Amino acid sequence: MQHELILILDFGSQYTQLIARRVREMGVYCEIVPFHYALEKIVERAPKGVILSGGPNSVYEADAPQVSADFYERISAPILGICYGMQLLAKDLKGTVSPSDKREYGHAKMKRLSGKTELFTDLPGDLDVWMSHGDHVTALPENFRQTATTGEVITAIENSERRIYAVQFHPEVSHTPKGKEILHNFVFDICRATGDWTSKHFIEEEIAKIRAAVGENERVVCGLSGGVDSTVAAVLVHEAIGERQTCIFVNNGLLRADEFEETLRLYKNKLHLNVIGVDASREFYAVLKDVVDPELKRKAIGAKFIDVFDAEAHRIGGVKWLVQGTLYPDVIESVSLRGASVTIKSHHNVGGLPEKMNLKLIEPLRELFKDEVRLIGKDLGVPAEILQRHPFPGPGLGVRILGDITPEKVELLQKADRIFIEELHNFKLYNQVWQAFAVLLPIQSVGVMGDFRTYDRAIALRAVTSIDGMTADWARLPHEFLQAVSSRITSEIRGINRVVYDISSKPPSTIEWE
């Protein structure tokens, strides 16, 4: 089935993925492609609308990202430029863009100007918007009109006959309260989309794709981590080919306390997956001995996972495919495949596996965000105890122990992490945060326990609120909760005498410490 498509050209904004999420929330399929995506392909795919994202550059820089000279003539669909996208289309269509006297960043009050505009249909005359720009449009292209302002800044322009619209602010972020309505007006009133993108359609189409790719006889292995993503991927593939998929759940020695045994039972007894449990903790500890650098840890863990999967695949025999629970943010953060977005960190389940194992990849969730995966998992009957789990990194506790990794350090962190999660449940806070975990710090500090001086380790607690993990804010957990967690950790775990709470947001920090 050919779905309606809104195409986003990515010019490097940190918010590009949020635009896609907002459009998908409306039931319209949206895809991000790099700014240099072939114009012929865009025309061939016939999108209902095209959005030009924001970006960090000035349109007048020598190497600033651009579109082809005939872009606006060849694209028949409506166009919406956001921030850099507005400046780019204004410059390309012979308007003027100038540096601002000062960078405008943060909240601003936008005032609509007289005259009807479909982009702001049914919205009030004054709107709170979120700005982030150093340049702005100072002269409009021919036959364009200004539709909104924030003081002296031209904030929105349009040429309704050519169906080209642009805003200087970011409607996709939560700091623009009516931003969703603005995007809704563009998608439905201007682009005339109807909304045919649902989780039911996705499941049906992915099952058909998997069956067509794998055929009637080939065998598949799936790497299970115990988390939402790999579990939903496994269940989806199981729906398609049943027992021809063998799931491999590896204990790398870096899981949470008792997680290997408990999750293995759940996979077998509740989800009825064809699953093999492999305890390879000693092998992982061996390759991690004396490794301190975070990237080297991730790569060592990823390489060892490949070795374990490779050995199991050969033991099973006849395996041609490997299933992975790769998500859209994994791809975006690992490799700059989508345009100007930069690589933030490598993910162990992105890249390199087929070359090593000579297997073809099945990544049914590769274009989805976490919340979309949870909705699909619910429709597939995945239990809430899996779907409501906080995200857990593929390298596990290996990226939550700063410095080298030893079994003793892992045990300390497992105990602290268990207390943190238990108390989140006790205080009924677990489902109010996106992700929560403990980090073992590579420092020791002086403490007093009874009549004795101690010189023990410190634990950092991390809890964030988020929608998709692309941006996150630190969770404002109650003081009495933090006191209870700290008291339990320092009194119940010998070797830890200090607990701190991380109040950093993403950006500028990442969610994980490594």
MOWODA-V589614 format. One record per residue. N is the residue number from 0. RES is the residue in one letter. SS is DSSP state (@ for helix, = for strand, . for the rest). NEAR is the number of other ideal C-beta (glycine too) atoms within 12 Angstrom. Layout:
BEGIN
N|RES|SS|NEAR, N|RES|SS|NEAR
END
This chain:
BEGIN
0|M|.|16, 1|Q|.|14, 2|H|.|27, 3|E|.|31, 4|L|=|32, 5|I|=|45, 6|L|=|41, 7|I|=|47, 8|L|=|47, 9|D|=|41, 10|F|.|42, 11|G|.|33, 12|S|.|40, 13|Q|.|30, 14|Y|.|39, 15|T|@|44, 16|Q|@|40, 17|L|@|41, 18|I|@|47, 19|A|@|40, 20|R|@|37, 21|R|@|36, 22|V|@|43, 23|R|@|39, 24|E|@|28, 25|M|.|31, 26|G|.|26, 27|V|.|36, 28|Y|=|36, 29|C|=|45, 30|E|=|35, 31|I|=|42, 32|V|=|33, 33|P|=|29, 34|F|.|38, 35|H|.|20, 36|Y|.|30, 37|A|.|18, 38|L|@|24, 39|E|@|14, 40|K|@|20, 41|I|@|34, 42|V|@|20, 43|E|@|15, 44|R|@|24, 45|A|.|21, 46|P|.|34, 47|K|.|37, 48|G|=|42, 49|V|=|46, 50|I|=|54, 51|L|=|48, 52|S|.|47, 53|G|.|47, 54|G|.|39, 55|P|.|29, 56|N|.|29, 57|S|.|25, 58|V|.|38, 59|Y|.|19, 60|E|.|21, 61|A|.|9, 62|D|.|12, 63|A|.|23, 64|P|.|31, 65|Q|.|28, 66|V|.|36, 67|S|.|21, 68|A|.|11, 69|D|.|13, 70|F|@|30, 71|Y|@|31, 72|E|@|16, 73|R|@|20, 74|I|.|34, 75|S|.|19, 76|A|.|31, 77|P|=|35, 78|I|=|44, 79|L|=|47, 80|G|=|50, 81|I|=|48, 82|C|.|50, 83|Y|@|47, 84|G|@|48, 85|M|@|49, 86|Q|@|46, 87|L|@|39, 88|L|@|42, 89|A|@|41, 90|K|@|33, 91|D|@|30, 92|L|.|32, 93|K|.|16, 94|G|.|31, 95|T|=|22, 96|V|=|38, 97|S|=|22, 98|P|=|19, 99|S|=|24, 100|D|=|13, 101|K|=|15, 102|R|=|16, 103|E|=|29, 104|Y|=|16, 105|G|=|19, 106|H|=|20, 107|A|=|29, 108|K|=|24, 109|M|=|38, 110|K|=|25, 111|R|=|29, 112|L|.|21, 113|S|.|13, 114|G|.|17, 115|K|.|17, 116|T|.|31, 117|E|@|27, 118|L|@|47, 119|F|@|36, 120|T|.|19, 121|D|.|17, 122|L|.|31, 123|P|.|17, 124|G|.|18, 125|D|=|19, 126|L|=|31, 127|D|=|24, 128|V|=|40, 129|W|=|34, 130|M|=|34, 131|S|=|31, 132|H|=|39, 133|G|=|27, 134|D|=|36, 135|H|=|42, 136|V|=|40, 137|T|=|22, 138|A|=|19, 139|L|.|27, 140|P|.|30, 141|E|.|16, 142|N|.|15, 143|F|.|30, 144|R|=|26, 145|Q|=|34, 146|T|=|34, 147|A|=|39, 148|T|=|27, 149|T|=|31, 150|G|.|19, 151|E|.|18, 152|V|=|35, 153|I|=|38, 154|T|=|40, 155|A|=|43, 156|I|=|42, 157|E|=|40, 158|N|=|27, 159|S|.|21, 160|E|.|12, 161|R|.|24, 162|R|.|26, 163|I|=|42, 164|Y|=|44, 165|A|=|50, 166|V|=|55, 167|Q|.|44, 168|F|.|43, 169|H|.|43, 170|P|.|48, 171|E|.|44, 172|V|.|35, 173|S|.|24, 174|H|.|24, 175|T|.|36, 176|P|.|21, 177|K|.|31, 178|G|@|34, 179|K|@|24, 180|E|@|24, 181|I|@|45, 182|L|@|41, 183|H|@|31, 184|N|@|32, 185|F|@|46, 186|V|@|44, 187|F|@|28, 188|D|@|29, 189|I|@|31, 190|C|.|35, 191|R|.|19, 192|A|.|30, 193|T|.|17, 194|G|.|23, 195|D|.|20, 196|W|.|32, 197|T|.|24, 198|S|@|26, 199|K|@|18, 200|H|@|22, 201|F|@|31, 202|I|@|32, 203|E|@|20, 204|E|@|25, 205|E|@|35, 206|I|@|27, 207|A|@|19, 208|K|@|21, 209|I|@|35, 210|R|@|26, 211|A|@|15, 212|A|@|23, 213|V|@|30, 214|G|.|16, 215|E|.|12, 216|N|.|13, 217|E|.|24, 218|R|=|31, 219|V|=|42, 220|V|=|48, 221|C|=|50, 222|G|=|46, 223|L|=|51, 224|S|.|42, 225|G|.|41, 226|G|.|37, 227|V|@|41, 228|D|@|46, 229|S|@|47, 230|T|@|42, 231|V|@|47, 232|A|@|44, 233|A|@|47, 234|V|@|45, 235|L|@|43, 236|V|@|45, 237|H|@|33, 238|E|@|29, 239|A|@|34, 240|I|@|35, 241|G|@|21, 242|E|@|16, 243|R|@|29, 244|Q|=|39, 245|T|=|35, 246|C|=|41, 247|I|=|41, 248|F|=|40, 249|V|=|43, 250|N|=|35, 251|N|.|46, 252|G|.|37, 253|L|.|45, 254|L|.|37, 255|R|.|37, 256|A|.|28, 257|D|.|17, 258|E|@|32, 259|F|@|29, 260|E|@|18, 261|E|@|23, 262|T|@|36, 263|L|@|27, 264|R|@|20, 265|L|@|30, 266|Y|@|35, 267|K|@|19, 268|N|@|13, 269|K|.|20, 270|L|.|35, 271|H|.|21, 272|L|.|39, 273|N|.|27, 274|V|=|34, 275|I|=|28, 276|G|=|29, 277|V|=|33, 278|D|=|20, 279|A|.|30, 280|S|@|28, 281|R|@|17, 282|E|@|25, 283|F|@|36, 284|Y|@|30, 285|A|@|20, 286|V|@|30, 287|L|@|38, 288|K|.|17, 289|D|.|15, 290|V|.|28, 291|V|.|19, 292|D|.|19, 293|P|@|29, 294|E|@|22, 295|L|@|23, 296|K|@|39, 297|R|@|35, 298|K|@|28, 299|A|@|33, 300|I|@|42, 301|G|@|38, 302|A|@|27, 303|K|@|36, 304|F|@|43, 305|I|@|35, 306|D|@|26, 307|V|@|35, 308|F|@|42, 309|D|@|28, 310|A|@|21, 311|E|@|31, 312|A|@|32, 313|H|@|17, 314|R|@|17, 315|I|@|27, 316|G|.|12, 317|G|.|16, 318|V|=|30, 319|K|=|26, 320|W|=|37, 321|L|=|43, 322|V|=|48, 323|Q|.|45, 324|G|.|44, 325|T|.|38, 326|L|.|38, 327|Y|@|37, 328|P|@|41, 329|D|@|40, 330|V|@|29, 331|I|@|38, 332|E|@|32, 333|S|@|30, 334|V|.|21, 335|S|.|18, 336|L|.|24, 337|R|.|32, 338|G|.|31, 339|A|.|30, 340|S|.|34, 341|V|.|21, 342|T|.|19, 343|I|.|27, 344|K|.|28, 345|S|.|30, 346|H|.|39, 347|H|.|38, 348|N|.|38, 349|V|.|31, 350|G|.|24, 351|G|.|24, 352|L|@|31, 353|P|@|21, 354|E|@|13, 355|K|@|20, 356|M|@|27, 357|N|.|17, 358|L|.|31, 359|K|=|23, 360|L|=|33, 361|I|=|41, 362|E|.|36, 363|P|.|44, 364|L|.|44, 365|R|.|30, 366|E|.|32, 367|L|.|39, 368|F|.|35, 369|K|@|37, 370|D|@|30, 371|E|@|35, 372|V|@|42, 373|R|@|33, 374|L|@|26, 375|I|@|38, 376|G|@|38, 377|K|@|22, 378|D|@|24, 379|L|.|34, 380|G|.|20, 381|V|.|36, 382|P|.|23, 383|A|@|16, 384|E|@|21, 385|I|@|35, 386|L|@|29, 387|Q|.|25, 388|R|.|36, 389|H|.|37, 390|P|.|37, 391|F|.|35, 392|P|.|40, 393|G|.|40, 394|P|.|40, 395|G|@|41, 396|L|@|44, 397|G|@|46, 398|V|@|40, 399|R|.|41, 400|I|=|43, 401|L|.|27, 402|G|.|26, 403|D|.|23, 404|I|.|41, 405|T|.|25, 406|P|@|21, 407|E|@|19, 408|K|@|31, 409|V|@|31, 410|E|@|27, 411|L|@|33, 412|L|@|43, 413|Q|@|33, 414|K|@|31, 415|A|@|47, 416|D|@|42, 417|R|@|30, 418|I|@|35, 419|F|@|46, 420|I|@|32, 421|E|@|24, 422|E|@|32, 423|L|@|32, 424|H|@|22, 425|N|@|16, 426|F|.|25, 427|K|.|13, 428|L|.|27, 429|Y|@|25, 430|N|@|20, 431|Q|@|22, 432|V|.|31, 433|W|.|32, 434|Q|=|40, 435|A|=|44, 436|F|=|39, 437|A|=|46, 438|V|=|38, 439|L|=|44, 440|L|=|30, 441|P|=|22, 442|I|=|19, 443|Q|=|18, 444|S|=|20, 445|V|=|15, 446|G|=|21, 447|V|=|14, 448|M|=|18, 449|G|.|9, 450|D|.|6, 451|F|=|12, 452|R|=|12, 453|T|=|21, 454|Y|=|17, 455|D|=|27, 456|R|=|36, 457|A|=|33, 458|I|=|44, 459|A|=|37, 460|L|=|42, 461|R|=|41, 462|A|=|39, 463|V|=|34, 464|T|=|26, 465|S|.|30, 466|I|.|27, 467|D|.|36, 468|G|.|35, 469|M|.|35, 470|T|.|31, 471|A|=|32, 472|D|=|24, 473|W|=|25, 474|A|.|33, 475|R|.|17, 476|L|.|30, 477|P|.|18, 478|H|@|12, 479|E|@|14, 480|F|@|30, 481|L|@|28, 482|Q|@|19, 483|A|@|25, 484|V|@|40, 485|S|@|30, 486|S|@|17, 487|R|@|27, 488|I|@|39, 489|T|@|29, 490|S|@|20, 491|E|@|22, 492|I|.|34, 493|R|.|19, 494|G|.|25, 495|I|=|42, 496|N|=|30, 497|R|=|28, 498|V|=|35, 499|V|=|27, 500|Y|=|29, 501|D|.|33, 502|I|.|18, 503|S|.|22, 504|S|.|20, 505|K|=|28, 506|P|.|16, 507|P|.|10, 508|S|.|20, 509|T|.|26, 510|I|.|40, 511|E|.|37, 512|W|.|32, 513|E|.|34
END
